[in-house]
Amino acid sequence: MQPVVPVASKTPTTDALTERCENCGGVTAHRVSVEVRTENEGGENAAFSREPYRVATCRTCGEETSKRMNDA
């Protein structure tokens, strides 16, 4: 019998991307991942309100930005 493996809510990160960091004021290396986040926490439909987000974290200053992928 195959063991049940839970579905990860976060993808592996990529450390090789450069993007503009508003906090640093320049183009820096970023760690980028995709996370599934629950929206409308506390609402009656919260369990059904999960959306993918692109999360980028500056490797220089640690500033994190996220964007809902359905809005990209």
C-alpha positions in Angstrom: 0.0 0.0 0.0 1.3 3.5 -0.9 1.7 6.0 1.9 -0.4 9.1 1.7 1.8 12.1 1.0 0.4 15.5 1.9 0.4 18.1 -0.9 2.9 20.9 -0.3 1.5 24.4 -0.1 4.8 26.0 -1.1 7.0 25.3 -4.1 10.8 25.0 -3.9 12.5 28.3 -4.1 14.6 29.7 -6.9 17.6 31.8 -5.8 18.9 32.7 -9.2 16.6 35.5 -10.1 17.3 39.2 -10.1 14.6 41.8 -9.6 14.3 45.4 -8.6 14.0 45.9 -4.8 12.2 49.1 -3.8 13.8 48.9 -0.3 17.4 48.6 -1.6 16.8 50.9 -4.6 18.4 48.6 -7.1 18.4 45.3 -8.9 19.3 42.5 -6.4 19.2 38.7 -6.2 15.8 37.4 -5.0 14.5 34.1 -3.7 11.2 33.4 -5.5 8.5 30.8 -4.7 4.8 30.1 -5.2 2.6 29.7 -2.1 -1.0 28.7 -1.8 -2.6 31.2 0.6 -6.0 31.2 2.3 -8.0 34.3 1.7 -11.0 35.5 3.8 -9.6 34.0 7.0 -12.4 33.5 9.4 -15.1 33.6 6.8 -17.4 30.6 6.2 -15.9 29.9 2.8 -12.2 30.3 3.9 -11.4 26.6 3.3 -12.4 27.1 -0.4 -10.7 30.4 -0.9 -7.1 29.4 -1.6 -5.1 31.3 -4.2 -1.6 31.0 -5.6 0.8 33.8 -4.8 4.2 34.6 -6.2 6.5 35.5 -3.3 9.8 37.3 -3.9 12.3 37.9 -1.0 15.3 40.2 -1.5 18.5 38.3 -0.6 20.2 41.6 0.4 17.7 43.2 2.7 15.0 40.5 3.3 12.1 42.6 2.0 9.3 40.3 0.9 6.8 41.1 -1.8 3.9 39.0 -2.9 1.4 39.1 -5.8 -1.7 37.1 -6.4 -1.0 35.1 -9.5 -4.6 35.4 -10.7 -4.0 39.2 -10.8 -0.6 39.0 -12.6 
